Amino acid sequence: MTPLVRELFSAVPVVDGIWFDVGKLPDKLEIKIPVLRGNPLPFEHCLIVGRDAVGNKFLVVASQVLDADPYSHAPQDPAILLIGYTLFSDSWQRTPLFAAVIEQEGWRIGDLKDEEKVDQKMAYQVVAITSHFLDRLNEQVLGYHPTLKQNSLTNRRLLHKGKPPSVFTWTTVIVEPCQALKQPAKGGTHASPREHDRRGHWRTLPDRRQVWVRPCKVGDPELGRSDHDYRFT
């Protein structure tokens, strides 16, 4: 893992997610709506760390919002739950939890019950960092997954004293872009399929490392589109 991931994890030890280090942000950070609409988070919970243009450290906790009404056939605007942290030399600044609803032409703050209202300027920065992170997923990136080390003597002593554990093992996760190439027809029943959504999946490399391939659209949109419904019992 990177030193910045290690440092911010010690301050906000979230283990239910994958940590990413995006490095230093560009001087001018903007929100790219097509990127936000077309790229779901690669994992349900992503923790994004880096430094802003003036060198302050930040952490954004991003969680994908699932469709609240699975029986509705109406199109749903994608949304992401977000919390932003900024680490100054002597203090933390934290935004309230808020939902960023990504609309066709822009974004808005979704109302969350019993949550404090977030400042629009702070929310913009958090959404812009998330947009920057998703845009970088068009190339291969590394994520880091912490797991509590159950057999650690230090952890057992801390838990016995009523304190949180401090020893974790880290797994490096390779996130690859999904290559949605349009291929010519070759004959047969699987030739040049209609456009459809390909779910994210794990790929095992010859050296037994596992790579997460992001969800994406594949196939030929000129042949139409194929959608699938999944029912769980």
C-alpha positions as CSV (number, residue, x, y, z in Angstrom):
1,M,0.0,0.0,0.0
2,T,1.1,3.6,-0.4
3,P,2.3,5.7,2.6
4,L,-0.7,8.0,2.3
5,V,-3.1,5.1,2.4
6,R,-1.4,3.8,5.5
7,E,-1.5,7.2,7.2
8,L,-5.1,8.0,6.5
9,F,-6.2,4.5,7.3
10,S,-4.7,4.9,10.8
11,A,-6.9,8.0,11.2
12,V,-10.1,6.6,9.6
13,P,-9.7,2.7,9.8
14,V,-12.5,1.7,7.4
15,V,-12.0,-2.0,6.4
16,D,-15.3,-2.5,4.5
17,G,-14.0,-1.2,1.2
18,I,-11.0,-0.8,-1.2
19,W,-8.6,2.0,-0.7
20,F,-7.2,4.0,-3.7
21,D,-4.4,6.6,-3.9
22,V,-5.0,9.1,-6.7
23,G,-1.8,11.2,-5.9
24,K,-1.9,14.9,-6.3
25,L,-4.9,16.5,-7.9
26,P,-4.6,18.9,-10.9
27,D,-4.7,22.6,-10.2
28,K,-8.1,22.9,-11.8
29,L,-10.6,20.1,-10.9
30,E,-13.9,19.8,-12.6
31,I,-16.9,17.5,-12.6
32,K,-17.3,15.4,-15.7
33,I,-20.9,14.4,-15.9
34,P,-20.5,11.7,-18.7
35,V,-17.8,10.1,-16.5
36,L,-20.0,10.0,-13.4
37,R,-23.0,8.7,-15.4
38,G,-21.1,6.1,-17.4
39,N,-18.8,4.7,-14.8
40,P,-20.2,3.0,-11.7
41,L,-17.9,2.6,-8.7
42,P,-15.7,-0.5,-9.2
43,F,-16.6,-1.7,-5.7
44,E,-19.6,-1.0,-3.5
45,H,-17.4,1.0,-1.1
46,C,-14.3,3.0,-2.4
47,L,-12.0,5.1,-0.2
48,I,-10.1,7.6,-2.3
49,V,-7.0,9.4,-0.8
50,G,-4.7,12.0,-2.3
51,R,-3.4,15.6,-2.0
52,D,-5.2,18.7,-3.3
53,A,-3.5,21.4,-5.3
54,V,-2.1,23.1,-2.2
55,G,-0.8,19.9,-0.6
56,N,-3.6,19.2,1.9
57,K,-4.4,15.5,2.4
58,F,-7.9,14.3,1.7
59,L,-10.0,11.2,2.0
60,V,-13.3,10.6,0.2
61,V,-15.5,7.7,1.2
62,A,-17.8,6.8,-1.8
63,S,-20.5,4.2,-1.8
64,Q,-22.7,3.1,-4.7
65,V,-26.4,3.7,-4.3
66,L,-28.5,0.7,-5.5
67,D,-31.9,1.1,-7.1
68,A,-34.3,1.8,-4.3
69,D,-37.2,0.3,-6.2
70,P,-36.2,-2.9,-8.0
71,Y,-39.7,-3.4,-9.3
72,S,-39.8,0.0,-11.1
73,H,-39.1,0.1,-14.8
74,A,-38.6,3.8,-14.8
75,P,-35.1,5.0,-15.5
76,Q,-33.2,5.9,-12.3
77,D,-30.5,8.6,-12.1
78,P,-27.3,7.1,-10.6
79,A,-26.4,8.3,-7.2
80,I,-23.3,8.0,-4.9
81,L,-23.2,8.4,-1.1
82,L,-20.2,10.5,-0.2
83,I,-18.3,11.8,2.8
84,G,-15.2,14.0,2.4
85,Y,-12.3,14.5,4.9
86,T,-9.5,17.1,4.6
87,L,-6.5,16.8,6.9
88,F,-4.8,20.1,7.7
89,S,-1.6,20.4,9.8
90,D,-3.5,20.4,13.1
91,S,-7.1,19.3,12.4
92,W,-9.6,17.4,10.3
93,Q,-12.5,18.9,8.4
94,R,-15.4,16.5,7.6
95,T,-18.4,17.0,5.4
96,P,-21.8,15.6,6.4
97,L,-22.9,12.4,4.6
98,F,-24.7,13.4,1.4
99,A,-26.0,11.8,-1.8
100,A,-24.8,13.1,-5.2
101,V,-27.5,12.4,-7.8
102,I,-26.1,12.4,-11.3
103,E,-28.6,13.8,-13.8
104,Q,-28.4,14.0,-17.6
105,E,-27.0,17.5,-17.7
106,G,-25.5,17.9,-14.2
107,W,-25.7,16.8,-10.6
108,R,-27.6,17.7,-7.4
109,I,-27.5,17.0,-3.7
110,G,-30.1,14.4,-2.8
111,D,-31.9,14.7,0.5
112,L,-30.9,12.2,3.3
113,K,-33.2,11.8,6.2
114,D,-31.8,13.0,9.6
115,E,-28.6,14.2,8.0
116,E,-27.1,17.6,8.3
117,K,-27.1,19.7,5.1
118,V,-23.7,19.8,3.3
119,D,-22.2,23.1,2.0
120,Q,-22.5,23.3,-1.8
121,K,-18.9,24.3,-2.3
122,M,-17.6,21.4,-0.1
123,A,-19.9,19.0,-1.9
124,Y,-18.6,20.2,-5.3
125,Q,-15.0,19.4,-4.3
126,V,-16.0,15.9,-3.1
127,V,-17.9,15.1,-6.3
128,A,-15.1,16.5,-8.4
129,I,-12.6,14.2,-6.7
130,T,-14.9,11.2,-7.3
131,S,-15.2,12.2,-11.0
132,H,-11.4,12.5,-11.2
133,F,-11.0,9.0,-9.6
134,L,-13.6,7.4,-12.0
135,D,-11.9,9.0,-15.0
136,R,-8.6,7.5,-14.0
137,L,-10.2,4.0,-14.1
138,N,-9.9,4.2,-17.9
139,E,-6.3,2.9,-17.2
140,Q,-5.1,0.2,-14.9
141,V,-5.1,1.3,-11.2
142,L,-4.2,-0.4,-7.9
143,G,-6.5,-0.7,-4.9
144,Y,-5.7,-1.9,-1.4
145,H,-8.0,-4.1,0.7
146,P,-7.3,-4.3,4.5
147,T,-8.2,-7.4,6.5
148,L,-8.1,-7.7,10.3
149,K,-5.3,-10.1,11.3
150,Q,-7.2,-12.4,13.6
151,N,-4.3,-14.3,15.1
152,S,-2.3,-11.2,16.0
153,L,-1.2,-11.1,19.7
154,T,-1.3,-7.3,19.6
155,N,-4.9,-7.3,18.4
156,R,-5.9,-9.8,21.1
157,R,-4.4,-7.6,23.8
158,L,-6.0,-4.5,22.4
159,L,-9.4,-6.2,22.2
160,H,-9.0,-7.5,25.8
161,K,-8.5,-3.9,26.9
162,G,-11.5,-2.7,25.0
163,K,-9.5,-0.9,22.4
164,P,-9.8,-1.3,18.6
165,P,-7.3,-3.6,16.8
166,S,-4.3,-2.2,15.0
167,V,-2.8,-5.0,13.0
168,F,-4.1,-5.6,9.4
169,T,-2.9,-7.5,6.4
170,W,-3.3,-5.8,3.0
171,T,-4.2,-7.3,-0.4
172,T,-3.3,-5.4,-3.6
173,V,-6.2,-5.4,-6.1
174,I,-5.6,-4.6,-9.7
175,V,-8.5,-2.8,-11.4
176,E,-8.5,-3.0,-15.2
177,P,-10.7,-1.1,-17.6
178,C,-13.3,-3.1,-19.5
179,Q,-12.5,-3.2,-23.2
180,A,-15.7,-2.6,-25.0
181,L,-14.6,-3.3,-28.6
182,K,-17.0,-3.4,-31.5
183,Q,-16.1,-6.5,-33.5
184,P,-17.3,-7.5,-37.0
185,A,-19.7,-10.4,-37.5
186,K,-17.9,-13.8,-37.8
187,G,-20.9,-16.1,-38.2
188,G,-22.5,-18.3,-35.6
189,T,-25.0,-17.6,-32.9
190,H,-22.6,-15.3,-30.9
191,A,-21.5,-13.2,-33.8
192,S,-21.6,-9.4,-33.2
193,P,-24.1,-9.4,-30.3
194,R,-26.4,-6.6,-29.5
195,E,-25.2,-4.0,-27.0
196,H,-25.6,-5.2,-23.4
197,D,-24.2,-4.6,-20.0
198,R,-21.3,-6.8,-18.9
199,R,-21.1,-7.3,-15.1
200,G,-17.9,-6.7,-13.3
201,H,-15.9,-9.9,-12.6
202,W,-12.7,-11.3,-11.3
203,R,-10.0,-12.5,-13.7
204,T,-7.3,-14.9,-12.6
205,L,-3.9,-14.3,-14.2
206,P,-1.4,-17.1,-14.9
207,D,0.6,-16.1,-11.8
208,R,-2.6,-16.6,-9.8
209,R,-3.0,-12.9,-9.1
210,Q,-6.6,-11.7,-9.3
211,V,-7.7,-8.7,-11.4
212,W,-11.0,-6.9,-11.1
213,V,-12.5,-6.0,-14.5
214,R,-15.0,-3.2,-14.2
215,P,-18.6,-3.4,-15.5
216,C,-19.1,-1.8,-18.9
217,K,-21.2,-1.9,-22.1
218,V,-20.2,-4.3,-24.9
219,G,-21.6,-5.3,-28.3
220,D,-22.9,-3.4,-31.3
221,P,-25.5,-0.7,-30.5
222,E,-26.5,-0.6,-34.2
223,L,-28.0,-4.1,-33.7
224,G,-30.2,-2.9,-30.8
225,R,-29.8,-3.4,-27.1
226,S,-30.4,-6.4,-24.9
227,D,-31.4,-6.0,-21.2
228,H,-31.6,-8.6,-18.5
229,D,-33.7,-8.6,-15.3
230,Y,-32.6,-10.6,-12.3
231,R,-35.0,-11.9,-9.7
232,F,-33.8,-13.0,-6.3
233,T,-35.8,-15.3,-4.0
